[in-house]
Amino acid sequence: MSLKVKITAVTDIGKRKENQDRIAIDNIILESHQYFVEKEIFGQTFFLVLDGMGGEQYGAMASQLAVEEFIHCTKKYLNIVTKEMILEMLKNINDKISDFLRSKYAEGGTTFSLVVLNEIGYIEFYNIGDSPIVYMDEKSAIVLSEDQSLAGMKLQYGMITEAEYAISKEKSILMAYLGDHTNKSLQKIYYNSYRCRQGSRIIMCTDGITDVLSIREIHKILYDEQKDIIELINQVKKEPECDNMSIIDIVIQGGGLVENSDVQTES
């Protein structure tokens, strides 16, 4: 049994001097600007999006260390990688980044968003920080991940409205990230699972995109306007001060899919 998918992945420096974003698929770090592939998935496939803490020294190094260590760890496992294994990996990655930063008397860190997709269209996902994971189909867009910025937490608890969130400067204040020497961020790792349907897609991206376009606007561009990921990126790049931007678009084409797509919550 296998699952057919079409994958588009893009990372772009934007108008910054350095790209602190990192994206990866399985054991490949995608450093080129654009990546397109149609493939069949047998077993687990890993998709990673990381955003080095913008404006912080060594942000790029934090995201690079995280993605390299994750790939190194997953290569050691010959069978299924379980939730417990991934949580242990994240602890080790957090320790490695925080130790490196302390050795440089520096501050920094990275967000971490992971999708694990298998051959029946079942995904498990994990996130620390504010790099969103979104399920989309023709009818709707559902944010699967948790926004762990200060503004995101306030929105979640009803302390601000969506309109206030959209313009809040507190979106740039992360309440959880990898590289946290206190280890408090590890207590905020968000985990959930979902079942995909044929024709649906999973979008993973950094806030260089969502600071410019809302999730509703992204859905409109991809479905109502029938534009592709490259056109979406080019639209974001028109902003005079656009940040690093990275996105992975996983379109579920068919294969060993299950019918039920209910969210199964566990965090």
Secondary structure, 3 states (H helix, E strand, C coil): CCEEEEEEEEEECCCCCCCCEEEEECCEECCCCEEEEEEEECCCEEEEEEEECCCCCCHHHHHHHHHHHHHHHHHCCCCCCCHHHHHHHHHHHHHHHHHHHHHCCCCCCECEEEEEECCCCEEEEEEECCCCEEEECCCCEEECCCCCEHHHHHHHCCCCCHHHHHCCHHHHCECCCECCCCCHHHHHCEEEEEECCCCCEEEEECHHHHCCCCHHHHHHHHHHCCCCHHHHHHHHCCCCCCCCEEEEEEEEEEECCCCCCCCEECC
